[in-house]
Amino acid sequence: MYDYLRELGHVPTQMDRASRGVLDGVLETNSLPRQLLGMQLMVETTALTIFQAVREKRIEPVLADLLRYYEKDEARHVGLGVQMLPSMMKRMSRR
């Protein structure tokens, strides 16, 4: 995605503060179940939603076609959480 945006002449220089905070919180935890939960609930689902919306708008046809591949990859990540997270959460305390 970075390479594609660079070719179009638009590369975001930084994330907005709220998005950066969410991502940092997910990535900096030392707990695999918490990290997986954060990725599952926030990052992966947001990415899937954005990719699908941009693809459906077809503002740029090449990008729309590429986003099908990104969506498949994100869906696999979500699938990992669906498969692994329930058993991990069972082993965690309520707190």
C-alpha positions in Angstrom: 0.0 0.0 0.0 2.9 2.4 0.9 4.5 1.8 -2.6 1.2 2.4 -4.3 0.5 5.6 -2.5 4.0 6.8 -3.1 3.5 6.3 -6.8 0.4 8.4 -6.7 2.3 11.1 -4.9 0.6 10.8 -1.5 2.2 9.2 1.4 0.8 9.9 4.9 3.6 11.2 7.1 2.0 10.3 10.4 -1.2 8.8 11.9 -3.6 11.0 13.8 -3.2 11.0 17.5 -6.2 8.8 18.4 -5.4 6.1 15.9 -1.7 6.1 17.0 -2.8 5.7 20.6 -5.0 2.7 19.9 -2.4 1.0 17.8 0.4 1.7 20.3 -1.9 0.3 23.1 -2.5 -2.9 21.2 1.1 -3.4 20.1 2.7 -2.5 23.5 0.8 -5.0 25.6 2.8 -8.0 26.8 -0.4 -10.2 26.8 -1.0 -12.2 23.7 -4.7 -12.6 24.3 -5.1 -8.8 24.9 -3.1 -8.0 21.8 -5.1 -10.4 19.7 -8.3 -9.0 21.2 -7.2 -5.4 20.4 -6.3 -6.4 16.9 -9.5 -8.3 16.4 -11.9 -5.7 17.8 -10.1 -2.5 16.6 -7.4 -2.8 14.0 -8.4 -5.7 11.7 -12.1 -4.9 11.6 -11.4 -1.2 10.9 -9.0 -2.1 8.1 -11.5 -4.5 6.6 -14.2 -1.8 6.7 -12.0 0.9 5.1 -10.7 -1.4 2.4 -14.2 -2.6 1.5 -15.6 1.0 1.4 -12.8 2.3 -0.8 -13.1 -0.8 -3.1 -16.8 -0.3 -3.5 -16.5 3.4 -4.4 -14.1 2.5 -7.2 -12.6 5.9 -7.1 -9.4 4.5 -8.6 -9.9 1.2 -10.5 -6.4 -0.3 -9.9 -6.6 0.4 -6.2 -10.1 -1.1 -6.1 -8.7 -4.3 -7.7 -5.7 -4.4 -5.3 -7.9 -4.0 -2.3 -9.6 -7.4 -2.9 -6.2 -8.9 -1.9 -5.9 -6.7 1.1 -9.4 -7.7 2.2 -8.6 -11.4 1.9 -5.5 -11.0 4.0 -7.3 -9.0 6.7 -10.1 -11.6 6.7 -7.5 -14.3 7.5 -6.2 -12.2 10.4 -9.8 -11.9 11.7 -10.2 -15.6 11.3 -7.1 -16.3 13.5 -8.7 -14.3 16.3 -12.0 -16.1 15.9 -10.2 -19.4 16.2 -7.7 -18.7 18.9 -9.2 -16.0 21.2 -12.0 -18.0 22.8 -9.7 -20.6 24.2 -7.2 -18.0 25.3 -9.9 -16.0 27.1 -11.1 -19.1 29.0 -7.6 -19.3 30.6 -7.7 -15.6 31.7 -9.0 -14.3 34.9 -12.1 -12.1 34.8 -10.0 -9.1 35.7 
